[in-house]
Amino acid sequence: LIFLKSISSINCNSRQLVANCLVRASRYEDAKVFLEKAVQDSPSNFDAVFALGAFRLRQTLSLKNIPLKSAVFSSADKKFACAQLLEAAKIDPHRAGPFALLGYWYEVQNVIKRSIGCYSKALAINPTHPVAGRGLLRVLPLEKARTLCEIAASTISPINGWAWRGLGRISFIEDEDDTVASSLFQEALRCRDIESPKGEYLSFFFLDPRNSYEISNFDDINRSNGVTCN
């Protein structure tokens, strides 16, 4: 039994790696098949379940703006993505990713109260999570985001540039302190999620889902950063 579980785990990981390559080659239908088979191999594997949920959510959002000729997605994909993310959160409730993407999902549906709840849960687990942090900065009044930005900025991380940038905006707009704002913006530029976001996992979800121009011009990044966890 242990041997069979080990084989299933190896198959699952291999399928995820193949799916990454297929996404980079714009073979989205094939990538979807491999991700689904990875979940079939190991239905309790967090990475496999989360990767499939993230992939389906991302492609459903992209489909509204990008003519992906090589992909066919039904109207049920969005609900399926939500179900996968909920399952990932159930498998490992101590990982921030599923809650961050559920926040994004609810933001897309304009269910802001639930979106705030999910983003907040993600930041309670990981104070620097770049998807959740950016999400709360979009859905909360700027002044109410001050504390979460301060907590994230005080945490040593290469991907908390969103927090420094948020504090810079607060200093510039709310405090009217140009000198401090300039210093904070410079700190943001030193962070990986600001300086070079394309290589970051889940960087598609750094985008404002209401900005169709950003979404529709994300295709190159969409291929470059794959679908599975780093």
C-alpha positions in Angstrom: 0.0 0.0 0.0 2.8 2.4 0.9 4.5 1.5 -2.4 1.3 2.3 -4.4 0.9 5.6 -2.6 4.5 6.5 -3.5 3.9 5.6 -7.1 0.8 7.8 -7.1 2.7 10.7 -5.6 5.4 10.4 -8.3 2.9 10.3 -11.0 1.1 13.3 -9.6 4.3 15.4 -9.4 5.3 14.3 -12.9 1.9 15.3 -14.4 2.2 18.8 -12.8 5.7 19.3 -14.3 4.3 18.2 -17.7 1.4 20.7 -17.3 3.9 23.5 -16.6 5.6 22.8 -19.9 2.3 22.6 -21.8 1.2 26.0 -20.4 4.4 27.5 -21.5 3.8 26.1 -25.0 0.2 27.5 -24.9 -1.3 24.0 -25.0 -4.0 24.8 -22.4 -6.3 21.9 -23.1 -3.6 19.4 -22.7 -2.3 21.1 -19.5 -5.8 20.9 -18.1 -5.9 17.2 -18.8 -2.6 16.6 -17.0 -3.6 18.7 -14.0 -6.9 16.8 -13.7 -5.1 13.4 -13.9 -2.7 14.7 -11.2 -5.6 15.2 -8.9 -7.0 11.8 -9.8 -3.7 10.2 -8.9 -3.5 12.0 -5.5 -6.8 13.6 -4.6 -5.5 14.6 -1.2 -2.3 16.2 -2.6 -2.5 19.9 -1.8 -0.2 21.1 -4.6 -2.2 19.2 -7.2 -5.6 20.3 -6.1 -4.5 23.9 -5.6 -2.7 24.0 -9.0 -5.8 22.8 -10.8 -8.0 25.3 -9.0 -5.6 28.2 -9.8 -5.3 27.1 -13.4 -9.1 26.9 -14.0 -9.7 30.2 -12.3 -7.0 32.0 -14.3 -8.1 30.6 -17.6 -11.7 31.4 -17.0 -10.8 35.0 -16.3 -8.4 35.1 -19.3 -11.1 33.7 -21.6 -13.3 36.8 -21.1 -10.6 38.9 -22.7 -8.2 36.7 -24.7 -9.2 34.6 -27.7 -7.5 31.4 -26.5 -8.1 29.4 -29.6 -6.4 26.3 -28.2 -8.6 26.2 -25.0 -12.2 25.4 -24.5 -13.7 26.2 -21.1 -17.3 25.9 -20.0 -19.3 28.4 -18.0 -19.0 26.0 -15.0 -15.2 26.4 -14.8 -15.5 29.3 -12.4 -17.6 27.3 -9.9 -15.3 24.3 -10.4 -12.3 26.5 -9.6 -13.9 27.7 -6.5 -14.7 24.1 -5.4 -11.1 23.1 -6.0 -9.7 26.0 -4.0 -12.1 25.2 -1.1 -10.9 21.6 -1.3 -7.3 22.8 -1.2 -8.1 24.9 1.9 -9.7 21.9 3.5 -6.6 19.7 2.8 -4.2 22.2 4.3 -5.9 25.2 6.1 -2.4 26.5 7.1 -1.5 27.5 3.5 -2.4 31.0 2.4 -2.8 30.4 -1.3 -6.3 29.0 -1.5 -7.7 31.7 0.7 -6.0 34.4 -1.4 -7.4 33.0 -4.6 -10.9 32.6 -3.0 -10.7 36.3 -2.1 -9.9 37.0 -5.8 -12.8 34.8 -6.9 -15.2 36.6 -4.7 -13.8 40.0 -5.8 -14.5 39.0 -9.4 -18.1 38.1 -8.3 -18.3 41.5 -6.6 -19.0 39.7 -3.2 -16.8 42.2 -1.4 -17.5 41.1 2.2 -16.5 37.5 1.5 -13.6 38.7 -0.5 -12.3 40.8 2.4 -12.7 37.8 4.7 -10.7 35.4 2.5 -8.0 37.9 1.8 -7.7 38.6 5.6 -7.5 34.9 6.3 -4.7 34.5 3.9 -2.8 37.4 5.4 -3.3 36.0 8.9 -1.5 32.9 7.7 1.1 34.7 5.6 1.3 38.5 6.3 3.3 39.2 3.0 1.1 37.2 0.6 1.2 39.3 -2.6 -2.2 38.3 -4.0 -4.0 38.8 -0.7 -2.2 42.1 0.1 -2.9 43.6 -3.3 -6.5 42.4 -3.1 -7.2 44.1 0.3 -5.6 47.3 -1.0 -8.2 47.2 -3.8 -11.3 46.4 -1.8 -10.5 48.4 1.4 -10.4 52.2 1.9 -6.7 53.1 1.7 -6.5 54.3 5.4 -8.0 51.0 6.6 -5.2 49.1 4.9 -2.4 51.0 6.8 -2.0 48.4 9.6 -1.8 45.3 7.3 0.8 47.1 5.2 2.8 48.0 8.2 2.8 44.4 9.4 3.8 43.1 6.0 6.5 45.7 5.5 8.0 44.8 8.9 8.3 41.2 7.9 11.5 40.1 6.1 10.4 39.0 2.7 11.4 39.5 -1.0 7.7 39.8 -2.0 6.3 42.5 0.3 6.8 45.3 -2.2 3.0 45.6 -2.4 3.0 46.7 1.3 5.8 49.3 0.8 3.9 50.7 -2.2 0.7 50.7 -0.2 2.4 52.7 2.6 3.8 55.0 0.0 0.3 55.7 -1.4 -1.0 56.3 2.2 1.8 58.7 3.0 1.3 60.5 -0.3 -2.5 60.7 -0.3 -3.6 60.5 3.3 -0.6 62.0 5.1 0.5 64.4 2.3 4.1 63.6 3.1 6.0 63.5 -0.2 9.4 62.8 1.3 8.3 59.7 3.3 6.2 58.5 0.3 9.3 58.7 -2.0 11.4 56.7 0.4 8.6 54.1 0.7 8.2 53.8 -3.0 12.0 53.2 -3.3 11.7 50.4 -0.8 9.0 48.8 -2.9 11.1 48.9 -6.0 13.8 46.8 -4.3 11.3 43.9 -3.8 10.9 41.1 -6.2 7.2 41.3 -6.6 7.5 44.9 -7.9 10.9 44.8 -9.6 10.3 41.5 -11.5 6.8 40.2 -11.0 6.7 38.1 -14.1 8.6 35.2 -12.6 6.4 35.1 -9.4 4.1 32.2 -9.0 0.4 33.4 -9.1 1.5 36.7 -10.6 -1.6 36.7 -12.9 -3.6 37.3 -9.7 -1.5 40.4 -8.9 -3.6 42.1 -11.5 -6.8 44.1 -10.9 -9.6 41.7 -12.2 -11.6 44.8 -13.2 -8.8 46.0 -15.5 -9.5 44.1 -18.8 -6.5 45.8 -20.4 -4.1 44.3 -17.9 -5.7 40.9 -18.1 -5.7 40.9 -21.9 -2.0 41.8 -22.0 -0.9 39.1 -19.6 -0.5 36.3 -22.2 3.3 36.2 -22.2 3.4 36.1 -18.4 0.6 33.5 -18.5 2.9 31.2 -20.4 6.1 32.0 -18.5 5.3 31.2 -14.9 3.5 27.9 -15.1 0.8 26.5 -12.9 2.3 24.6 -10.1 3.7 25.6 -6.7 7.3 26.7 -6.3 
